[in-house]
Each structure stands twice: as C-alpha cells, then as structure tokens.
Amino acid sequence: MTTSIPTYPDLAGKVAVVTGGSGEIGGQTCRHFAANGMKVVVSGRDKDAIEEVVSDIRAQGGEAVGVPADTLSSADLANLDAATTDAFGPVDVLCTFAGFEPGPSTMDQVTEEDWRAIIDGNLTGTFLTLKAFVPGMTERGRGSIITMSSAAGRLPGWSSYGYAAAKAAILQLTRRVAQDVGKFNVRVNALAPSAILTKKQEQRIPAHVREQVIKEQFVLGRWGTPADCANSALFLASDASSWITGQTTDIAGGKIMV
C-alpha cells in the first residue's frame, strides 16, 4: 500500500483481529497488517469508522472485513471469533486495542461509576478478549497477541486514575498470560504509547502546549504517530520477534527508558 511500511514476508496470508480497529492507532495497525498481505478483521463499536478502514484497505487491494463488537460482551466476542473463522480462517494475530481515556481529573471528581466504567472499558475488555481467543490459539499451537497499555501505566502522569490503574494492570495481565501460553508457542506482548498525535489530541491540546510538552519531556523532539505504534505491532506480530514474549514496548520518544 505504501513503501514506507516495513515488510515482514512471513505475515503474508496470516489472519489478524484488531479490537479498537475503529480508532486511529488500531485503524493504522489494520492498514499496516493488510499492506503486509495479512487478512484483517477490523473490530470496534463505531461502524462508520470500521467501514472507513475496511474501504481503505480494499481500495489498496488488501483483504479486510469489519465486525462490530463490544469487548465487554462475551457474546459479541464469540461472534467476532466465529466471523473471523468464517471469513478468513482461525486467527493468527490478535491485537486487543479497544479502550478509552476520559482525560485527567482529581480523585474527588472521580465517581464510582466513572471508575468502574474506565476499568471495565480498558482492563476487563482486554481480559474478556483474551479469554475468547486464547483457547483457540493454544489449541492450534501458534499465535502472537499484542495488548495495548500506555505510558500512563508505566509512570505517574496526568491521566485519569482509572486509566492509569487499568493500563498498569494490563501489563501484568500480559505477563501472566504470556507465562501460561508460551509452552503452546503463543506469544503475548504489550505496547505502551505516550504522546501519540491523533486528531483528537490535536483538537484537545493547543499547538503551543504540544510544542512545550515535546521540548520538556521527549528526547527525540517530536510527537509519536499512529504509524509508530503500527510499526511496533508489525514487528511483534512477525517471526522477527519469535523469541520475545511478556515484554512491553515503550513507544515514548525517549520519555521512558528502562
């Protein structure tokens, strides 16, 4: 689709499911996967955004279908698994990218309802997605799973309380699942992006504030892009990372160094 996308020949023909595929990072990951010859199932709750990603992929000669699903619904996830198999065959690569960040707030502003919604939308949704797909992958004896954490789960910052807690928990969940499924040749790794310049961020944060943040916090001197995340997902999906599991990739421009 574009010469700027890294190519991993072993990915051609493999089947990928991306929850949160209707978002900018998930959508770009879907496009990167399709550019590598993968058969892509784009999932999310925004049907129009799903269709846009699917149409983009098909317009470039790629293979993709859209399957709307709520990751808090086990029935939706079972349908997603079945629809994937019907369309392309069993899943080889699973990206659990569904989630949301409501923005910073003080503890006194966070209601119990807010807390539960954020934890469920990020952590519980990830767990239920893994629960739906991991058994099939272990039975087949292959697969790569990529979960979505955040720099908010790595360092204290200005994200919401629930989001920071959920994203940190996703890292431990990733390691715990990786420990269990490695013997079945299934790998599980996490991405932890920081300061990814999406359209939403551009609208929410004034340009002069964005510039100040970059100067003060990011040694590489720029904001990240959805493509930066997609490039890392490609690597973790491919055989180039075949001896990597239970790890976190910080896509953070040098803000986080471990």
Backbone as a ProteinNet text record, in pm:
[ID]
protein_1_A
[PRIMARY]
MTTSIPTYPDLAGKVAVVTGGSGEIGGQTCRHFAANGMKVVVSGRDKDAIEEVVSDIRAQGGEAVGVPADTLSSADLANLDAATTDAFGPVDVLCTFAGFEPGPSTMDQVTEEDWRAIIDGNLTGTFLTLKAFVPGMTERGRGSIITMSSAAGRLPGWSSYGYAAAKAAILQLTRRVAQDVGKFNVRVNALAPSAILTKKQEQRIPAHVREQVIKEQFVLGRWGTPADCANSALFLASDASSWITGQTTDIAGGKIMV
[TERTIARY]
81.3	0	85.8	198.1	291.8	429.6	531.2	666.8	723.7	658.4	710.2	675.8	590.4	551.7	651.5	710	803.5	736.6	815.7	763.3	820.2	731	768.2	702.9	778.4	718.8	642.8	682.5	614.5	471.2	433.9	297.9	196.8	243	152.1	60.9	-68.3	-166.5	-215.9	-152.7	-197.7	-322.1	-394.9	-521.7	-504.1	-545.3	-533.8	-670	-692.2	-809.6	-760.2	-817.5	-779.6	-903.9	-916.2	-1023.1	-975.2	-1068.9	-1027.3	-978	-1011.9	-968.3	-1036.2	-1139.6	-1206.6	-1137.2	-1039.5	-962	-843.5	-773.2	-664.1	-545.1	-506	-394.3	-433.9	-551	-597.7	-619	-676.7	-700.6	-571.4	-471.6	-342.9	-275.2	-290.8	-235.3	-301.7	-432.7	-503.1	-447.1	-424.2	-370.8	-229.7	-147.5	-12	-15.3	-103.9	-115.5	-156	-256.5	-304.6	-196.8	-116	-6.8	97.7	101	191.7	124.5	9.1	-58.4	-141.6	-166.9	-249.5	-397.5	-477.3	-622.4	-671.2	-737	-759.8	-908.3	-939	-1073.2	-1068.7	-1139.2	-1142	-1263.1	-1238.3	-1348	-1348.2	-1465.5	-1482.5	-1630.2	-1663.5	-1804.3	-1855.3	-1763.6	-1802	-1809.7	-1930.4	-1948.6	-1899	-1918.9	-1872.5	-1720.7	-1655	-1508.3	-1454	-1519.8	-1479.3	-1487	-1597.3	-1617	-1513	-1474	-1371.3	-1238.1	-1200.2	-1074.3	-1082.3	-1192.3	-1209.1	-1204.7	-1271.7	-1273.9	-1135.3	-1059.7	-922.8	-837.4	-849.9	-769.3	-807.2	-935.9	-980.8	-943.4	-946.5	-910.9	-765.2	-683.1	-541.9	-513.6	-619.1	-602.3	-586.4	-608.4	-596.2	-725	-715.2	-831.1	-871	-995.8	-1043.3	-1194.4	-1242.5	-1385.7	-1401.6	-1518	-1548.5	-1648.6	-1620.6	-1711.7	-1726.8	-1834.1	-1854.7	-1866.7	-1808	-1816.7	-1787.5	-1855.9	-1829.9	-1745.5	-1626	-1536.9	-1584.6	-1689.8	-1748	-1860.5	-1884.7	-1988	-1923.3	-1934	-1878.1	-1946	-2074.8	-2146.2	-2090.8	-2063.6	-2004.6	-1867.9	-1788.9	-1654.3	-1658.4	-1752.3	-1768.7	-1808.4	-1895	-1934.9	-1817	-1731.9	-1613.3	-1519.8	-1499	-1414.7	-1474.9	-1605.8	-1672	-1671.2	-1696.7	-1698	-1560	-1456.1	-1319	-1291.1	-1327.9	-1306.1	-1384.4	-1507.2	-1589.6	-1530.8	-1477.1	-1427.5	-1289.4	-1199	-1058.7	-992.5	-1051.5	-987.2	-949.3	-886.2	-851.7	-754.4	-764.4	-680.7	-536.6	-443.7	-300.7	-246.7	-298.7	-251.5	-372.8	-365.5	-473.7	-419.4	-481.9	-446.9	-564.7	-543.5	-650.4	-632.7	-676.6	-651.8	-772.7	-884.4	-1003.6	-982.2	-1028.5	-1016.7	-1041.9	-1040.5	-1061.4	-1000.7	-967.6	-910.7	-999.5	-1064.3	-1157.2	-1090.9	-959.7	-890.9	-868.1	-775.9	-738.3	-848.4	-847.1	-938.6	-880.7	-922	-875.7	-958.9	-907	-975.4	-1117.1	-1136.1	-1269.2	-1368.8	-1316.9	-1404.6	-1444.5	-1373.2	-1396.9	-1508.7	-1617.9	-1727.6	-1701.8	-1772.2	-1760.2	-1800.2	-1902	-1946.1	-1836.9	-1770.6	-1660.2	-1549.5	-1511.1	-1403	-1433.9	-1551.7	-1588.4	-1594	-1644	-1653.8	-1516	-1422.1	-1286.9	-1212.2	-1222.7	-1158.4	-1215.9	-1347.1	-1410.3	-1373.5	-1381.7	-1358.1	-1217.1	-1121.2	-982	-933.6	-944.3	-888.8	-981.3	-1106.9	-1197.7	-1219.6	-1231.9	-1247.8	-1129.2	-1008.4	-888.2	-891.5	-924.8	-931.1	-1032.4	-1150.7	-1254.2	-1215.9	-1146	-1099.3	-997.1	-903.9	-805.7	-876	-971.4	-1044.4	-1117.4	-1162.9	-1235.8	-1144	-1020.8	-935.6	-819	-770.7	-652.6	-673	-787.5	-801	-780.9	-834.8	-816.9	-672.7	-603.4	-463.6	-375.7	-400.3	-319.4	-348.9	-474	-510.4	-439.3	-427.8	-361.1	-209.4	-160.1	-16.1	58.4	-6.1	62.9	-14.3	57.6	-10	72.5	40.6	100.6	-12.3	-5.5	-105.2	-35.5	-98.2	-41.9	-148.3	-119.4	-212.7	-175.5	-269.8	-246.2	-245.8	-127.6	-114.5	-92.8	-13.5	9.6	124.2	185.7	283.9	219.9	87.5	15	23.4	45.8	61.1	204.9	296.4	439.3	495.3	444	490.8	371.9	382.5	277.8	269	148.1	130.1	-2.2	-58.3	-180.7	-302	-293.1	-409.1	-507.5	-624.6	-724.1	-677	-727.2	-690.3	-722.6	-842.6	-884	-802.5	-773	-695.8	-555.1	-489.1	-353.9	-353.6	-451.9	-458.9	-486.4	-578.3	-612.6	-495.1	-425.4	-315	-196.3	-174.4	-70.7	-109.6	-236.9	-284.3	-274.9	-295.6	-284.3	-142.6	-43.9	94.3	114.9	62	76.2	-7.3	-125.3	-207.7	-134.1	-69.3	8.3	116.4	190.2	296.9	241.2	129.7	70.7	22.2	-43.9	-90.9	28.3	128.8	248.1	312.6	314	372.1	296.8	166.4	84.2	89.5	93.8	72.3	199.7	314.5	439.4	465.3	428.7	453.3	369.8	270.3	187.7	230.2	347.6	400.3	313.2	253.1	176.7	250.4	275.2	347.6	251.2	280.3	195.5	285.2	270.3	349.3	258.7	309.6	229.5	297.6	215.7	261.7	223.1	311.2	282.8	315.7	222.5	247.6	238.6	308.4	298.9	294.3	205.6	200.3	190.4	88.8	61.5	-32.4	9.6	-66.3	-178.4	-291.8	-412.3	-492	-594.9	-680	-744.6	-781.9	-843.1	-746	-620.3	-520	-494.7	-491.7	-472.8	-584	-706.2	-820	-821.3	-772.3	-781.8	-667.5	-548.5	-430.1	-382.3	-377.4	-330.5	-188.1	-157.2	-27.9	88.1	76.5	188.7	212.4	105.2	119.6	186.3	144.2	207.1	356.9	393.6	534.8	613.1	555.8	622.1	642.1	538.2	547.4	660.5	669.7	774	913.1	932.7	1063.2	1105.1	1008.1	1039.8	1050.9	982	969.3	1020.8	1037.8	1067	1197.9	1296.2	1431.3	1440	1347.9	1352.1	1286	1226.2	1185.2	1063.8	978.4	853.8	748.2	622.4	514	519.5	468.2	453.6	333.6	326	215.9	152.8	29	-29.4	57.4	127.8	215.4	330.7	380.5	486.2	437.6	313.6	255	234.8	185.1	159.4	288.1	397.1	525.3	570.6	551.2	588	498.4	369.6	277.8	318	359.5	405.6	520.8	618.3	734.2	692.7	607.2	565.6	476.3	406.8	324	408	523.7	603	697.7	756.2	854.8	985.8	1003.4	1123.5	1131.7	1017.7	1013.3	981.6	1019.2	975.2	1028.9	1131.1	1183	1158.1	1051.3	1014.6	872.4	855.7	721.8	720.4	604.2	588.9	655	682.7	757.1	669.2	717.4	649.2	736.3	680.6	749.9	700.5	789.3	755.4	772.2	662.3	665.7	653.7	766	759.8	864.2	930.3	1022.1	1133.1	1167.4	1274.4	1227.3	1097.1	1046.4	1064.3	1047	1063	1182.7	1278	1395.3	1414.8	1403.2	1414.3	1528.6
-119.9	0	126.6	120.8	232.3	178.5	234.6	183.6	217.1	304.8	343	241.7	147.1	47.1	-68.3	-105.3	-218.4	-345.9	-433.3	-557.1	-678.4	-766	-892.7	-1004	-1069	-1168.2	-1280.1	-1317.4	-1428.1	-1394.3	-1266	-1227.7	-1248.9	-1259.5	-1272.8	-1394.1	-1370.6	-1478	-1505.8	-1448.2	-1470.6	-1387.1	-1430.6	-1367.3	-1285.8	-1160.6	-1072	-1018.1	-1011.6	-945.2	-827.4	-710.9	-590.9	-531.9	-546.8	-475.1	-331.7	-238.9	-99.4	-58	-137.5	-109.4	12.5	62.7	182.5	309.3	296.3	410.7	437.2	546.7	583.8	488.8	450	356.5	219.1	171.3	41.3	39.7	147.1	154.5	154	227.7	229.7	94.6	27.1	-108	-202.4	-191.3	-272.5	-247.4	-122.2	-87.2	-142.9	-133.3	-189	-340.4	-406.9	-551.7	-589.3	-521.7	-552.2	-526	-422.2	-392.1	-502.9	-583.8	-698.2	-827.5	-814.7	-931.5	-1009.1	-950.8	-1019.9	-1000.4	-1093.9	-1084.2	-1026.8	-912.2	-833	-822.7	-848.9	-827.7	-702.5	-599.7	-471.4	-469.7	-456.6	-460	-335	-301.6	-184	-158.7	-41.3	-8	99.2	169.3	274.9	215.7	185	116.2	198.6	328.9	414.1	414.9	423.3	422.8	287.4	179.9	46.8	38.5	84.9	78	161.4	273.8	357	283.2	215.4	139.3	24.9	-48.7	-160.5	-111.4	-2.4	53.2	96.3	158.5	199.3	79.2	-26.5	-146.4	-210.4	-223.7	-286.3	-202.2	-70.4	17.8	0.5	-45.2	-69.2	-215.5	-292.5	-432.7	-529	-482.5	-570	-642.7	-735.6	-814.9	-775.2	-734	-693.7	-705.7	-735.1	-730.1	-656.8	-597.2	-530.8	-610.4	-625.7	-696.8	-614.1	-535.8	-457.5	-548.5	-505.1	-584.3	-496.3	-524.4	-461.7	-559.8	-519.9	-612.9	-646.6	-581.5	-618.8	-720.2	-764	-863.7	-993.7	-1096	-1226.4	-1280.5	-1250.3	-1294.5	-1226.4	-1096.1	-1023.9	-1080.4	-1112	-1164.1	-1303.9	-1385.7	-1518	-1504.5	-1409	-1383.8	-1333.4	-1249.9	-1199.5	-1313.7	-1405.2	-1522.4	-1606.1	-1631.8	-1713.2	-1643.6	-1512.8	-1438.2	-1435	-1427.7	-1431.7	-1564.2	-1672.7	-1806.4	-1824.1	-1775.9	-1787.7	-1708.6	-1590.8	-1503.3	-1544.7	-1574.7	-1593.9	-1718.8	-1776.6	-1887.9	-1846.3	-1936.7	-1909	-1791.5	-1720.6	-1603.3	-1643.1	-1571.5	-1589.5	-1478	-1356.8	-1239	-1167.5	-1140.6	-1071.2	-943.9	-830.6	-703.4	-656.4	-644.5	-600.4	-451.2	-369.8	-225.8	-145.1	-208.7	-135.2	-74.4	48	115.5	264.2	337.6	481.6	554	681.4	769	891.6	909.3	1020.8	1154.7	1153.7	1276.8	1288.1	1375.9	1385.3	1442.9	1400.4	1454.2	1425.8	1504	1480.7	1369.7	1312.9	1199.3	1234.8	1355.5	1392.7	1407.5	1421.8	1433.4	1297.8	1193.9	1060.8	991.5	962.7	890.4	740.5	665.3	519.4	469.4	529.6	491.1	517.3	632.9	664.5	559.6	530.4	434.8	299.1	247.5	115.9	115.2	222.7	229	228.3	301.5	309.6	178.1	119.5	-10.4	-115.6	-119.5	-217.5	-193.4	-68.4	-38.3	-67.4	-64.8	-90.5	-228	-256.8	-381.8	-501.2	-489.1	-602.8	-639.9	-538.9	-566.8	-642.5	-607.1	-679	-823	-841.4	-977.1	-1063.9	-1010.5	-1090.1	-1123	-1031.8	-1059.6	-1172.2	-1166.4	-1275.4	-1407.5	-1403.1	-1524.5	-1586	-1501.3	-1550.1	-1613.3	-1561.2	-1604.2	-1694.1	-1682.9	-1760.3	-1911.5	-1967	-2113	-2167.6	-2100.2	-2146.7	-2138.8	-2032.9	-2016.6	-2122.4	-2150.7	-2254	-2392.5	-2416.1	-2545.2	-2564.5	-2456.9	-2465.7	-2460.8	-2416.9	-2416.3	-2306.2	-2189.4	-2076.5	-1948	-1837	-1708.6	-1601.1	-1477.9	-1362.4	-1270.6	-1230	-1140.2	-1011.2	-898.8	-768.4	-689.8	-659.6	-583.5	-434.6	-350.5	-206.2	-150.3	-111.6	-39.5	108.2	175.5	318.4	361.7	473.7	533.6	566.9	586.5	613.6	496.6	377	259.4	231.4	315.3	297.5	401.1	525.2	635.8	716.1	775.3	866.8	984.7	1028.7	1139.2	1206.5	1262.7	1341.1	1270.4	1142.3	1068.1	1046.4	994.8	968.2	854.1	851.3	747.2	608.4	591.6	461.4	415.7	507.9	474.3	429.1	503.9	466.4	328.6	304.2	174.6	61.7	84.5	-19.3	-52.2	51.1	27.9	-39.5	-8.3	-79.7	-225.8	-249.4	-386.8	-467.8	-402.2	-472.8	-525.7	-453.2	-501.2	-629.5	-632.1	-753.9	-867.4	-835.6	-937.3	-995.1	-909.5	-954.2	-1052.3	-1017.9	-1107.1	-1238.7	-1229.3	-1350.8	-1446.7	-1392.8	-1477.8	-1533.8	-1449.1	-1495.1	-1612.6	-1607.4	-1716.3	-1847.3	-1838.2	-1958.2	-2017.4	-1933.4	-1982.2	-2001.9	-1966.5	-1982	-2124.8	-2219.5	-2360.6	-2407.1	-2327.2	-2358.9	-2278.9	-2215.5	-2136	-2012.9	-1960.4	-1835.7	-1728.8	-1616.1	-1505.8	-1391.5	-1321.7	-1210.2	-1093.8	-981.5	-863	-740.2	-632.9	-511.3	-392.3	-301.3	-170.1	-68.3	27.9	133.8	269.4	323.6	451.8	570.4	676.7	803.3	915.6	1012.5	1131.7	1097.6	1020.6	990.4	1098.9	1164.5	1278.4	1230.1	1204.7	1169.4	1296.6	1285.2	1400.8	1453.4	1361.7	1400	1482.7	1441.8	1516.1	1653.7	1659.5	1788.2	1885.3	1834.5	1919.8	1959.1	1870.3	1891.6	1976.5	1965.1	2030.9	2139.8	2265.1	2373.9	2348.9	2399.5	2375.1	2420.2	2535.6	2585	2496.9	2435.8	2343.7	2214.6	2166.1	2044.5	2064.9	2180.1	2208.6	2214.5	2274.4	2284.1	2146.4	2063	1928.4	1849.6	1858.7	1784.6	1831	1959.7	2013.2	1969.3	1960.9	1931.9	1783.3	1697.3	1558.7	1452.7	1484.6	1380.6	1408.9	1322.4	1349	1342.2	1272.9	1264.2	1383.3	1471.6	1600.7	1604.3	1506	1510.7	1425.5	1447.8	1361.4	1228.4	1126.5	999.1	1001.8	904.6	893	754.6	739.3	605.2	505.9	555.2	466.2	413.6	493.5	444.3	322.9	329	215.4	96.5	123.8	16.3	-54.3	20.7	-41.1	-138.4	-100.8	-190.5	-313	-292.8	-406.5	-504.9	-452.5	-539.4	-628	-567.5	-642.7	-751.6	-717.5	-815	-923.8	-893.4	-994.5	-1092.4	-1048	-1125.8	-1223.5	-1311.3	-1406.5	-1339.3	-1211.1	-1138.4	-1123.5	-1136.4	-1127.3	-1262.2	-1370.3	-1504.4	-1548.8	-1479.4	-1516.8	-1404.6	-1330.5	-1221.1	-1244.9	-1251.4	-1263.2	-1205.8	-1157.7	-1099.9	-964.8	-896.7	-772.2	-651.2	-534.1	-408.2	-322.7	-277.8	-185.5	-45.1	39.8	178.7	261.3	308	393.2	535.6	588.4	706.2	812.9	804.4	909.7	938.8	842	859.8	909.6	932.5	975.3	866.4	741.5	627.4	546.3	527.7	446.7	348.8	219.6	116.3	23.3
0	0	0	69.1	68.4	100.4	34.2	51.2	188.2	264.7	395.4	504.7	474.9	573.9	571.3	686	689.3	639.5	580	523.2	596.4	638.6	701.3	620.3	531.1	440.4	509.4	630.9	699.1	738.1	737	774.9	662.5	539.9	425.9	442.9	429.4	439.4	579.7	680.5	817.4	846.9	948.2	984	1112.3	1107.3	1223.4	1263.7	1393.8	1450.6	1532.5	1508.9	1583.4	1648.6	1781.4	1851.2	1870.8	1873.5	1871.6	1734.3	1633.8	1497	1436.7	1504.7	1456.7	1505.8	1595.8	1642.4	1551.3	1575.5	1485.3	1494.6	1615	1627.6	1576.1	1616.1	1568.5	1418.6	1365.2	1221.2	1142.1	1190.2	1119.3	1127.3	1240.5	1253.1	1153.3	1137.8	1038	898.3	864.6	732.3	712.9	817.3	809.8	791.9	866.6	853	710.3	657.6	522.6	418.3	440.7	347.5	345.7	450.8	457.7	411.2	348.2	292.9	391.9	508.7	607.7	575.8	621.5	612.8	745.7	739.6	859.9	893.6	1020.5	1073.1	1160.5	1116.8	1186.2	1278.4	1408.4	1503.8	1589.7	1641.1	1725.9	1742.7	1795.6	1815.7	1719.6	1653	1559.2	1418.7	1375.5	1248	1129.6	1133.8	1023.1	1014.9	1130.8	1131.6	1086.9	1126.6	1081.6	929.7	874.4	729.2	655.8	714.7	651.4	642.6	750.4	749.5	649.7	651.3	558.1	414.1	384.5	248.1	203.9	295.3	262.3	225	304.1	278.9	145.6	122	-2.9	-124.8	-110.4	-221.3	-262.7	-168.3	-197.1	-230.8	-250.1	-288.7	-173.8	-51.4	64.9	97.1	190.9	233.7	375.4	390.8	523.3	530.6	649.7	679.8	811.9	830.9	955.4	1036.5	1165.6	1255.5	1383.2	1394.4	1516.4	1638.7	1749.3	1872.6	1992.5	2100.6	2229.6	2309.8	2349.7	2419	2560.4	2607.4	2735.9	2721.1	2596.7	2569.1	2524.1	2606.8	2567.8	2442.9	2426.3	2306.8	2182.4	2190.6	2078.1	2042.8	2144.7	2120.9	2059.9	2104.1	2043.7	1897.1	1869.1	1730.8	1649	1709.4	1640.2	1601.7	1693.3	1666.1	1553.5	1561.1	1458.4	1323.1	1322.4	1196.4	1132.1	1214.7	1163.4	1093.9	1161.3	1104.2	975.3	972	851.8	734.9	764.5	657.9	609	703.1	664.9	722.4	826.4	895.8	1036.5	1112.6	1252.6	1265	1376.1	1398.2	1431.2	1370.5	1398.2	1486.8	1466.3	1539.8	1599.5	1729.2	1798.9	1861.7	1828.6	1891	1976.1	2106.1	2196	2222.7	2127.5	2132.9	2180.2	2206.5	2249.8	2388.7	2406.8	2534.8	2517	2627.5	2616.2	2734.9	2712.9	2815.5	2829.2	2943.8	2960.2	2988.7	3014.9	3049	3198.7	3239	3379.9	3467.7	3593.2	3693.5	3830.7	3928.3	4065.1	4128.4	4236.9	4297.1	4341.6	4392.5	4438.7	4324.4	4202.1	4086	4027.9	4066.7	4009.3	4087.1	4018.3	4081.8	4074.3	4156.1	4149	4010.4	3953.2	3819	3715.9	3726.5	3635.4	3646.8	3770.9	3795.6	3732.9	3760.6	3708.3	3555.9	3497.2	3350.8	3286.6	3345	3287.4	3305.2	3423.9	3447.4	3352.8	3341.6	3253.4	3108	3063.1	2922.6	2876.7	2969.1	2933.5	2978.7	3107.3	3161	3140	3181.4	3168.7	3023	2937.1	2794	2737.1	2781.8	2737.6	2785.4	2914	2968.6	2894.5	2871	2804.3	2660.7	2595.5	2458.9	2459.2	2552.4	2564.5	2595.3	2684.5	2723	2603.5	2511.4	2394.2	2289.8	2277.3	2166.5	2205.4	2328.9	2368.9	2357.3	2399.8	2390	2249	2148.8	2012	1966.7	2008.3	1968.8	2034.1	2161.4	2226.8	2170	2134.2	2074.7	1941.1	1864.1	1733.1	1745.4	1861.5	1885.5	1813.8	1800.2	1736.9	1763.2	1752.5	1759.9	1827.4	1793.7	1858.7	1904.9	2031.2	2088.7	2129.1	2095.4	2128.8	2204.7	2329.6	2411.1	2406.9	2448.7	2446.9	2588.4	2633.3	2759	2725.7	2805.5	2786.2	2876	2841.1	2931.9	3065.7	3064.7	3189.8	3285.8	3233.9	3317.6	3354.9	3306.8	3332.6	3430	3419.3	3501.9	3553.5	3672.2	3716.9	3620.7	3593	3500	3523.1	3417.2	3430.4	3372.4	3350.5	3301.9	3416.2	3383.7	3487.3	3577.2	3699.5	3795	3740.5	3691	3642.3	3522.4	3432.6	3312.4	3349.9	3439	3481.7	3546.9	3633.6	3702.6	3603.9	3511.4	3414.4	3323.8	3276.9	3183.7	3252.8	3380.3	3454.8	3473.8	3502.6	3521.5	3392.3	3278.1	3150.3	3130.4	3177.5	3165.9	3247	3366.8	3447.7	3390	3338.2	3273	3152.2	3077.1	2960.8	3001.5	3106.3	3152.2	3205.1	3275.1	3333.8	3225.2	3123.7	3014.2	2936.3	2912.5	2840.6	2912.1	3044	3123.6	3100.3	3085.9	3070.4	2929.9	2828.7	2692.2	2611.6	2668.4	2593.9	2550.2	2633.9	2600.5	2481.4	2443.9	2326.8	2203.4	2211.7	2100.2	2071	2175.9	2165.3	2244.8	2180.5	2244.3	2278.4	2388.1	2431.8	2473.5	2407.2	2436.6	2439.2	2496.7	2512.4	2445.9	2396	2352.7	2459.6	2484.3	2580.9	2518.6	2440.5	2373.1	2469.1	2430	2501.5	2398.6	2418.9	2333.8	2185.5	2149.9	2010.1	1956.3	1851	1798.7	1707.4	1767	1692.7	1664.4	1584.4	1556.4	1683.9	1771	1898	1981.8	1985.5	2061	1999.7	1868.6	1801.6	1837.5	1846.7	1879.4	2027.3	2112.3	2256.5	2312	2250.1	2304.7	2208.4	2250.3	2163	2113.6	1995.8	1933.1	2020.7	2085.5	2167.6	2289.6	2341.4	2454.4	2407.5	2291.2	2236.8	2215.8	2164.7	2140.6	2270.9	2373.3	2502.8	2565.3	2556.8	2612.2	2547.1	2415.2	2343.5	2384.8	2396.5	2433.4	2573	2662.8	2802.4	2833.4	2758.1	2801.8	2704.8	2577.1	2478.2	2406.3	2429.8	2380.3	2228.1	2163.3	2017.4	1948.9	2027.2	1974.9	1885	1895.9	1818.8	1887.4	1847.7	1892.3	1817.5	1879.3	1810.2	1717.2	1630.7	1535.7	1546.4	1499.7	1495.8	1418.2	1316.2	1238.8	1322.3	1417.8	1507	1585.4	1631.3	1704.1	1610.5	1490.8	1394.6	1355	1340.8	1305.8	1413.6	1540.7	1650.5	1653.6	1624	1619.4	1509.8	1396.4	1287.1	1333	1397.8	1445	1543.2	1638	1739.1	1681.4	1572.7	1506.2	1426.2	1381.7	1286.5	1355	1273.2	1323.8	1362.9	1324.6	1364.7	1516.5	1584.1	1730.7	1793.8	1727.4	1768.3	1904.1	1956.5	2089.1	2190.1	2167.7	2258.7	2307.4	2437.5	2495.2	2635.9	2678.3	2810.5	2826.7	2714.4	2718.6	2685.5	2726.1	2698.1	2607.7	2497.2	2408	2435.2	2486.2	2513.9	2386.1	2333.1	2213.5	2265.7	2314.8	2401.3	2369.5	2257	2217.4	2315.4	2397.6	2495.5	2631	2647	2778.3	2882.4	2839.1	2929.4	2883.6	2972.6	2943.2	3057.8	3028.3	3130.5	3096.3
[MASK]
++++++++++++++++++++++++++++++++++++++++++++++++++++++++++++++++++++++++++++++++++++++++++++++++++++++++++++++++++++++++++++++++++++++++++++++++++++++++++++++++++++++++++++++++++++++++++++++++++++++++++++++++++++++++++++++++++++++++++++++++++++++++++++++++++

